[in-house]
Amino acid sequence: MKSYRIKLNFNSPLHIGVKENEFNTISKIIHSDTLFSAIINAYNLLYGLKKTKEFLDYVVNNEDSLGISSAFFYYKDIYFYPRPLGFNFGLVEKGLDYKKIKKIEYVSEEYIKGDVKEPLVLGKFALDGDKKFYEKELVFIEERPRISKDRITNETNIFNMSYLRLLNQSGYWFYLNVDESIKDEVFSALRLLSDEGIGGERTYGCGFFDFEVTEVEPVKINEGNVYLLLSNFYPKEAPEFEKAISYKFYERSGFPYSIYGVNAREPLLRFISEGSVFNSKVNGKILDITPEDFRVHKIYKYGRAYLIPIKKEAQD
């Protein structure tokens, strides 16, 4: 299985919703389950239902066949990761303001690899100071007024819909590990997805992107003795959860998307979130959330762990 870094360059606004009917609440991470579902839907459009069932059977039953991280920001050649929970990377000892350190949500790759020359904190981002970066050059939230109309009374309601707009050579990136036997099909689905769009509001021109693929070596950090989670994670069994050193949860729900129509709501699921840290490797699982009365195909929720080793440091 080979590893790739996929860079998504959005040429339109992006809307990744967080909660149903909260139109101005959006995610700044494209979670791995969103990426997985989007790729599978594109695969189905490309290859049809029968081949998609075979593909999913292979992926579900072979843990090493496909691995997907969540997607995080990049700016030019700076790649950001979620800040490992509880880690301060020695910034307090280096004299940086503790209040600024507490606000950090993303760290550049130099922090993960231990290659920081001159630490710099800009808003929610920590990076190496020899690189020029301004948060306003990365992303801003755009709001557009929208109108809904009651079908019975014909009354109208005005509300704002929020979008992310990526700027100035910025975008999202994620890791993709894929078995050679399915690699070509996965990348074909990704090419179709770039034209179909990802996230919500695609009928309004949102979520379209170009992408670049770079083959990378699996991340190996010298003296790495703990693991940073780069995906959403659903434990396969209780002992996997017990391996967490520091963690946070987030909840996922809503309605599954299928071109064949699904009217049932997804069950409320609680995942362990990106940035959590584990003392050893965990696997997680892909959940079958198919409604009882839907028999066209299986509906899956991606909860496998994408981990990279990091060096354990002092924690807050």
C-alpha positions as CSV (number, residue, x, y, z in Angstrom):
1,M,0.0,0.0,0.0
2,K,1.4,3.4,-1.0
3,S,0.8,6.8,0.7
4,Y,-0.1,10.0,-1.0
5,R,-0.6,13.7,0.0
6,I,-3.6,15.1,-1.8
7,K,-3.8,18.9,-2.2
8,L,-7.3,20.3,-2.9
9,N,-7.3,23.7,-4.5
10,F,-10.9,25.0,-4.3
11,N,-12.0,27.3,-7.1
12,S,-15.4,28.0,-5.5
13,P,-16.7,28.6,-2.0
14,L,-17.0,25.6,0.4
15,H,-19.8,24.7,2.8
16,I,-19.2,21.8,5.2
17,G,-22.2,21.8,7.6
18,V,-21.9,20.9,11.2
19,K,-25.5,20.7,12.4
20,E,-28.8,20.4,10.6
21,N,-30.6,23.7,10.0
22,E,-27.6,25.8,11.3
23,F,-26.7,27.4,8.1
24,N,-24.0,29.8,9.4
25,T,-22.2,27.1,11.4
26,I,-19.5,25.4,9.3
27,S,-16.6,23.1,9.8
28,K,-13.0,24.2,9.1
29,I,-12.0,20.6,8.8
30,I,-13.2,18.2,6.1
31,H,-13.6,15.1,8.2
32,S,-12.4,11.8,7.0
33,D,-15.9,10.3,7.0
34,T,-17.0,13.2,4.7
35,L,-14.2,12.5,2.3
36,F,-14.8,8.7,2.3
37,S,-18.6,9.2,1.6
38,A,-17.9,11.7,-1.2
39,I,-15.4,9.4,-2.9
40,I,-17.8,6.4,-2.6
41,N,-20.6,8.4,-4.1
42,A,-18.4,9.5,-7.0
43,Y,-17.2,5.9,-7.4
44,N,-20.8,4.8,-7.7
45,L,-21.6,7.4,-10.4
46,L,-18.5,6.2,-12.3
47,Y,-18.7,2.4,-11.9
48,G,-22.3,1.6,-11.0
49,L,-24.0,-0.1,-8.0
50,K,-22.7,-3.6,-8.5
51,K,-19.1,-2.7,-8.7
52,T,-19.4,-0.3,-5.8
53,K,-20.8,-3.0,-3.6
54,E,-17.8,-5.2,-4.5
55,F,-15.4,-2.3,-3.8
56,L,-17.0,-1.6,-0.4
57,D,-16.9,-5.2,0.6
58,Y,-13.2,-5.3,-0.2
59,V,-12.5,-2.1,1.8
60,V,-14.6,-3.0,4.8
61,N,-13.1,-6.4,5.1
62,N,-9.5,-5.4,4.5
63,E,-8.2,-2.9,7.0
64,D,-5.0,-2.1,5.0
65,S,-6.8,-1.5,1.7
66,L,-7.7,2.2,2.2
67,G,-6.7,4.8,4.8
68,I,-8.0,8.4,4.7
69,S,-7.0,11.3,7.0
70,S,-9.2,14.3,7.5
71,A,-8.3,17.4,5.3
72,F,-6.5,20.4,6.9
73,F,-5.3,23.8,5.7
74,Y,-2.3,24.4,3.6
75,Y,-0.8,27.7,2.5
76,K,1.8,27.6,-0.3
77,D,4.3,25.0,1.0
78,I,3.1,25.2,4.6
79,Y,1.1,22.2,5.7
80,F,-1.0,22.5,8.9
81,Y,-1.9,19.7,11.3
82,P,-4.4,19.7,14.2
83,R,-2.5,20.6,17.4
84,P,-1.9,17.5,19.5
85,L,-4.2,17.9,22.5
86,G,-2.2,18.9,25.6
87,F,1.1,19.6,23.7
88,N,2.8,23.0,23.9
89,F,6.0,22.1,21.9
90,G,8.1,24.0,24.5
91,L,6.6,27.3,23.5
92,V,6.1,28.4,27.1
93,E,9.8,27.7,27.9
94,K,10.7,29.8,24.8
95,G,8.9,32.8,26.2
96,L,5.8,32.9,24.1
97,D,2.6,34.4,25.6
98,Y,0.7,31.5,27.3
99,K,-2.7,33.1,26.3
100,K,-1.6,33.0,22.7
101,I,-0.4,29.4,23.0
102,K,-3.8,28.3,24.4
103,K,-5.6,29.6,21.3
104,I,-3.5,27.4,18.9
105,E,-5.6,24.9,16.9
106,Y,-3.2,24.1,14.0
107,V,0.5,23.6,13.9
108,S,2.7,23.5,10.8
109,E,4.5,20.3,9.8
110,E,7.8,21.6,11.3
111,Y,6.2,21.2,14.8
112,I,5.2,17.6,14.1
113,K,8.7,16.7,12.8
114,G,10.5,18.7,15.5
115,D,12.2,21.0,12.9
116,V,11.1,24.4,14.2
117,K,13.8,27.1,14.0
118,E,11.9,30.2,15.1
119,P,8.4,29.5,16.6
120,L,5.7,32.0,15.7
121,V,2.1,32.1,16.8
122,L,-0.4,33.9,14.5
123,G,-4.0,33.6,15.8
124,K,-5.0,29.9,15.8
125,F,-1.8,28.9,13.8
126,A,1.7,28.1,15.0
127,L,4.4,28.0,12.4
128,D,8.1,28.4,11.7
129,G,8.9,32.1,11.8
130,D,11.1,32.1,8.7
131,K,8.0,31.7,6.6
132,K,5.8,34.6,5.7
133,F,2.1,34.0,6.5
134,Y,-0.9,36.0,7.5
135,E,-4.1,34.4,8.6
136,K,-6.2,36.7,6.4
137,E,-4.4,35.3,3.4
138,L,-5.6,31.8,4.1
139,V,-9.4,31.8,4.5
140,F,-12.3,34.0,5.3
141,I,-16.0,33.3,6.0
142,E,-18.4,34.6,3.4
143,E,-22.1,35.0,4.0
144,R,-24.8,35.1,1.4
145,P,-28.4,36.0,2.1
146,R,-30.9,33.3,1.1
147,I,-34.7,33.1,1.1
148,S,-36.9,30.2,2.1
149,K,-40.6,30.0,1.3
150,D,-43.2,28.2,3.3
151,R,-45.1,25.8,1.0
152,I,-48.4,26.3,2.8
153,T,-48.6,30.0,3.7
154,N,-46.1,31.3,1.0
155,E,-44.5,33.3,3.7
156,T,-40.8,34.0,3.1
157,N,-37.9,33.9,5.5
158,I,-34.5,35.5,5.0
159,F,-31.4,33.8,6.4
160,N,-27.7,33.8,5.9
161,M,-25.7,30.9,4.6
162,S,-22.0,30.7,5.5
163,Y,-19.2,29.5,3.3
164,L,-15.4,29.2,3.5
165,R,-13.4,30.9,0.7
166,L,-9.8,29.8,0.4
167,L,-7.4,32.5,-0.8
168,N,-3.9,33.1,-2.2
169,Q,-2.5,29.6,-2.9
170,S,-4.2,28.1,0.1
171,G,-6.5,25.1,0.3
172,Y,-6.9,21.7,2.0
173,W,-4.7,18.6,2.0
174,F,-5.1,15.1,3.3
175,Y,-3.2,11.8,3.4
176,L,-4.5,8.8,1.4
177,N,-3.1,5.3,1.8
178,V,-4.4,3.0,-0.9
179,D,-3.8,-0.6,-2.0
180,E,-2.4,-0.9,-5.5
181,S,-5.2,-3.1,-6.6
182,I,-7.8,-0.3,-6.2
183,K,-5.6,2.8,-6.6
184,D,-6.6,3.6,-10.2
185,E,-10.3,3.3,-9.4
186,V,-10.0,5.5,-6.3
187,F,-8.1,8.3,-8.2
188,S,-10.7,8.1,-11.0
189,A,-13.4,8.6,-8.4
190,L,-11.5,11.5,-7.0
191,R,-11.2,13.1,-10.4
192,L,-15.0,12.9,-10.9
193,L,-15.5,14.2,-7.4
194,S,-13.5,17.3,-8.2
195,D,-16.1,18.1,-10.9
196,E,-19.1,17.0,-8.8
197,G,-18.0,19.0,-5.8
198,I,-17.8,18.1,-2.1
199,G,-19.9,19.4,0.8
200,G,-23.2,21.2,0.7
201,E,-24.6,23.8,-1.6
202,R,-23.2,22.2,-4.7
203,T,-26.2,23.2,-6.8
204,Y,-25.2,26.8,-5.9
205,G,-21.7,26.3,-7.3
206,C,-19.9,25.3,-4.1
207,G,-17.3,22.7,-3.4
208,F,-15.5,22.4,-6.7
209,F,-11.7,21.9,-6.8
210,D,-8.6,20.9,-8.6
211,F,-6.2,18.5,-6.9
212,E,-2.5,17.5,-6.9
213,V,-1.2,14.1,-5.9
214,T,2.3,13.5,-4.4
215,E,3.5,10.1,-3.4
216,V,5.0,10.4,0.1
217,E,6.8,8.0,2.5
218,P,4.8,7.0,5.5
219,V,5.4,9.5,8.3
220,K,8.2,8.2,10.6
221,I,9.3,10.5,13.4
222,N,12.5,9.7,15.2
223,E,11.8,8.7,18.8
224,G,8.1,8.9,18.1
225,N,6.5,7.1,21.0
226,V,2.9,8.3,20.9
227,Y,0.5,8.7,18.0
228,L,-1.4,11.7,16.7
229,L,-4.9,11.1,15.3
230,L,-5.5,12.7,11.9
231,S,-9.0,11.4,11.2
232,N,-12.3,10.9,13.0
233,F,-12.1,7.6,14.9
234,Y,-14.7,5.1,16.2
235,P,-13.2,2.5,18.4
236,K,-13.6,-1.1,17.3
237,E,-13.7,-2.2,20.9
238,A,-13.3,-0.8,24.4
239,P,-9.5,-1.5,24.7
240,E,-8.9,0.8,21.8
241,F,-10.5,3.7,23.6
242,E,-8.4,3.0,26.7
243,K,-5.2,3.7,24.6
244,A,-6.2,7.4,24.4
245,I,-3.9,9.7,26.3
246,S,-5.7,13.0,25.5
247,Y,-8.9,13.2,23.4
248,K,-12.0,15.1,22.5
249,F,-15.3,14.0,21.0
250,Y,-17.5,15.4,18.3
251,E,-21.0,14.2,17.3
252,R,-22.2,13.3,13.8
253,S,-25.7,13.0,12.6
254,G,-27.9,14.2,9.7
255,F,-29.3,12.5,6.6
256,P,-27.2,10.1,4.4
257,Y,-26.9,11.0,0.8
258,S,-27.6,8.5,-1.9
259,I,-28.7,9.0,-5.6
260,Y,-31.2,6.2,-4.9
261,G,-32.9,8.2,-2.1
262,V,-32.7,7.7,1.7
263,N,-35.4,9.2,3.9
264,A,-34.1,7.9,7.3
265,R,-31.9,10.0,9.6
266,E,-28.4,8.7,10.5
267,P,-28.0,7.6,14.1
268,L,-26.2,10.0,16.4
269,L,-22.6,8.9,16.6
270,R,-19.9,10.2,18.8
271,F,-16.4,10.0,17.3
272,I,-13.0,10.7,18.8
273,S,-11.7,13.8,17.0
274,E,-8.6,14.8,15.1
275,G,-5.8,16.0,17.4
276,S,-6.3,13.3,20.0
277,V,-3.2,11.4,21.1
278,F,-2.8,7.6,21.8
279,N,-0.1,5.7,23.5
280,S,-0.2,2.9,20.8
281,K,-1.8,2.1,17.5
282,V,-5.5,1.7,17.1
283,N,-7.6,0.7,14.1
284,G,-11.2,1.8,14.5
285,K,-13.9,0.6,12.1
286,I,-16.2,1.4,9.3
287,L,-19.8,1.4,10.7
288,D,-22.8,0.0,8.9
289,I,-25.6,2.6,9.4
290,T,-28.0,1.3,6.8
291,P,-31.6,2.0,7.8
292,E,-33.7,-1.1,8.3
293,D,-36.2,-0.2,5.4
294,F,-33.4,0.7,2.9
295,R,-32.3,-2.3,0.8
296,V,-30.8,-0.8,-2.3
297,H,-27.2,-0.7,-0.9
298,K,-25.3,-0.5,2.4
299,I,-24.6,2.9,4.0
300,Y,-21.3,3.1,5.8
301,K,-19.7,5.7,8.1
302,Y,-15.9,5.9,8.1
303,G,-14.4,5.6,11.6
304,R,-10.9,4.1,11.0
305,A,-8.0,5.8,12.6
306,Y,-5.3,7.5,10.6
307,L,-2.3,7.9,12.9
308,I,1.2,9.3,12.7
309,P,3.9,8.9,15.3
310,I,5.0,11.9,17.2
311,K,7.5,12.5,20.0
312,K,6.0,12.7,23.4
313,E,6.4,16.1,25.1
314,A,5.4,17.8,28.2
315,Q,1.6,18.3,28.4
316,D,-0.4,21.1,29.8
